[in-house]
Amino acid sequence: MRTKHELSAAIRRHRRAALVINARSRRGRRLYEQARSRLLAAGFDLLGTYPVDRPGELERSLAAAVDLGPDLLVAGGGDGTLSAAARLLAHADMALGLLPLGTTNNFARTVGVPIDLDGAVDVLTDGKVIDVDLGLAGDMPFANHVGIGLSADIMRHTPHRLKRATGRLAYPATALALLSRHRPMRATVRAAGQEYEFVTHQLFVANGGFQAGRPITADADADDRLLVAYPVGGPTRRGLLRETARNAVTGHRRTLGDDPFLAVGELWVETDRPARVEVDGELCGRTPIRIGLDANALRVMAAADSPDR
């Protein structure tokens, strides 16, 4: 396994990369050719290019790209696509390059990669390799978050065409349609020898610093050896809507020490009835579930001035 400095130097010197873009993501189909052209113009030797446009093809394409042995695997798509790439590259002698082409792009925002294509390619060209943590939902690694309750139901019901047409607005639109019949859950969180109980429609456990494209707190990131668990509102639908709006507006001013955030390294979640779980936007079973951390598990291309613990 090369050091981060050695891997950064190899990427700058040889530009050996493979490109996988989820053409089913919001901007993926439209920007695939532009991304490929920009990478070639930046001097990258693309060992393989994979525009993925069929369900179930993403993991096979990512695995095929890894088998080519590049120093840099460039993945384009939303948080689900980037999380799938992160799972494959955990503890690998290869860096993940991010082209954020999705709806909310939480992982890219957490790492500090620009959302525009030119800015993201600049990071791949002039950046450096850093280590970030991955979360573990059961045995499943994740880059950004676990959602329990309403968000998992939203992921199950949000039409793909609506996401492509309206972007992040697709999720609140679907949430409003579901909320009238959604029941709150009683969630018990056990962590650091203590037990916490919440009655809520929604519980999040974040590894990164963003949710729904907005900051969670000013001091949460993907390289701090911490998970951040927090309910969104209480048992009423009005409380859920109020807290969702408050989080979106005030997240950049809040800290991990504020209520109701729990910043821990590992936790166990049970609910009064089995609740659906989504991991970075992908459905992943039901509660109960253990959620932990895999510290410094992933190497990512970030801006040259990015902090790296």
N, C-alpha and C positions, 0 to 999 in steps of 0.2 A: 504494500500500500504506500503510494507516494504521499509526501507531505502536501499540505495545501499550497505552499509556495511552489513546490515542484510541479504540481498539477496546473497551477495558474500559468507557470512558465511554459509548460508543454502546450497549453491551449493557445497562448499568444504566439508561440514559435511555429507550431505545425498546423493550427486551425483545423484539426481533424474532428468533424462533427457529423451527427446524424440528426435529421429533422422529422418529427412526427407532429402533425397538426390535426386536431379534431375538427374536421370540416362540418360537423354537425353542431358545433358551438356557435354562439351568436354571431361572431365575426370571422370564424375560421374559414368557411367556404370562400368568402369574399376576399380574404387577405392571404390565402395560401401562396399564390403566385408572387405577391408582393414580398412576403416574408422570405421566400426562397431566393428571389432576385436580390434582395438586400443583403442576405447572408453571403451569397456568391460575390457580390460587389465588395463586401468587406474582407474578402480573401479567404473565406472558409472553404475547405475541401469537404463537400457534403458526400459522405460515403454512401448514404441512402436517404431517400425522401419518401415520406409516407403520409399522403392525405387520406385521413380516415373518414369515411362517410357512411359506414354501415354499423348498426348496433352489434356489439360483441367483438368488433374488429380491433378496438383500441389496444387491449392487452397484448394481442398477437403482434401488432405492429411495433409496440414498444419493445417487446422481447426480441423481435427481429433486428431492431435498431441497436440494441445492446450487444447482440451477437456480432455485430460488425466491429466492435472494439473501439469506438471513438473515445476521445478524451472528454467530449462534451455531447450530451444528449439534449437537444433543443426540443422542448415540448410546447406546443401552442394549443390553447383552449381555455376552458374555465377551471374552477377549483377542483372539480371532479377529475378532469384530465390530468392536472398537475399533481393531484394526490395519487393517482394511479402510477404516474411516473416516479413519484417520490417513494412509493412502496417498493417498486422494482429496484431502485438505486440505493436503498438503505445499506450502508456499510460497504458500498462498492467503490472501486478506484476509478470513479468517473463523476463528473460534475453535471448537475442539472441546470440547463438554461431555460429561462422562463419567457414565453411570449404570451402575455395575458390577453386572451381573446374572448373571455367569457362574460358573464353577466355582472358579477360582483368583484371578482378578482382579488379576493381577500388575501390569499397567500402572497401574491406579488406585491400587494400594498404593504404587507407585514415586512417583507424582505427589502422593500424600498425600490423595487423595479418599476420604472415608469409604465403607465398604462398604454401610452401611445407606442405604435410599432417601431418608429425610428428610435425613440428613447430606449426601448427594450433591446434593440439590436446594438445600440451603442454600449450598453452594459455588457453584452456578450463579447464585444470587440475590445473594450478597454477596461473591463472590470477585473475582479479577483474572486477566487474561490473562498467561501466561508463555510463554516459548519453551522447547522441549525438542528434543533431538536425535532423529533417526530413524536406524536402521541400514539398511544396504543389503546384501541377500543376492543377489549378482549385481546385477541391475537392480531387484530387488523391495524396496521400502522395508518396514521393520518397526519396530514400536514397542518390543518387549520382548526377544525372544530368537530364536536359531536353535539347533535341536537336531539333532544328527547321530548316527545309530545307533539305540539302543533306543527313545528317545522318539518318533522318527518312526514306528517300527513300532507303538508303543503307539497313536499317533494314528490309524494306519490300521486298528487292530483294536478300539478301544474302542467299544462300542455306545452310540449316542446315548441310548437309554432308560436305560442304566446310569448315565451322567453325570447325567441329570436326577434319577434316584432317589437316588443316593448322593453327588453332588457330587465333591469332589476325591478321595474314596476310590476312584472308578472307575478312576483311572489306576494306582495301585499294585496294585489287584486284577487289572487286565489285564496289568501288567508281570510279576506273579508267574506268570501263566499262560503268558506268552511266554518267560520267562527260561530255562526248562529246556532250550530248544532254540536259544537265541540265541548266536551266535558273537561273540567279541571282534574288534575291528578294530585295525589299526595305522594311526594317524592322524599325519600329518606337518603341522605348523603352521609356516608361514613368516611372520615378522613382524619389523619393525624391523631387518632385516639378519641375523636369527638364525633358526635352525631348531630346532624342538622336536618330539620324537617321543613318542607315548603309545600304549600297548596297552591298550585299554579297550572297554567296551561302549557308552559314552556320552560325547559331547563336547558341551558347551554353549558358545555365544557370546552373552553378554547385553549388551543396551544399557541395560536398566533395573536396578533394585535388588532384584527379587524373582523367584523361580522356585518353581513349585508352591505359591504362596501364602506362601512363607517368605523371609526376607532372605538374599541371597547373601553379602554382606558388610555391615559397618556403614557403609562409605563409598562404595558404588556407587549411582549414580543415573542419570537419563536426561538430564542436562544437564551432563555433565563432559567431553565430547569424547573419551570412552573406551569401547571395547568390552572386555568381560571374558571371556576364553576359559579354560575349565577342564574337565579330564576328571573323571568321577565314578567313582572306583575304578580298579583295574587290570584284568588279564585274567580274574580269577576272578569268578564270580557272587557269592560270599560277600563279596568286596571291594566290589562294586557296592552290595550291600545295606548293608554297613557304612558306606560313605561317604555314601550317600543319607541314612541315619539321622543321621550326624554333621553333614552339611550342614544338615539341618532343625533340629537342636538348637543348633548353635553359630554359625550364619550371622551372627547379630546381634553376635557378639563378634569376628569375623574381619575382616581388612582386605585391601585389594587387594595389599599387599606380602607377604601370606602365600603359602606354597606350597599348591596348584599354580596359582594365578591368574596369568594373563598379561593385563595392562592395556595395550592398544595402540589405535592409531587405525585400523588396517587389518591384515588378515591373509588368508592363502591356506591352504585346507585341502585336503589330498589324503588318500585312504585306500587301503589295499592292495587293496581291491575297491570298486566303486561302492556307497556307503552312502546310504540314504534321508535326506532333509533335510526337516525341518518348520520352518516360519516362523510363530511365534506360534500354534502349534497347527494350522496348515494345511500339508498336504504340498506340497513345492516342489522336486521333482526329486531329483537325487543328486549326490554329490561327483564330481569336484573342484569347489570353489566359492570365489569371492572374497567376503569380507565386509568392508564398510567403513562409513563414517559420513557422514551428511548433517547437519551441525551446525546447530542452531537452525532446523530445517526445519518445525516444527509449533507452532502456537499452541494452548494448552490453557487452559481455565478451571481455576484452582487456588484454594486457600484464600488469603485476603487477606494472611496472614503467610508465604506460601510464598517461599523463596529463589528468586532469578531472576538467573542470571549474565548 
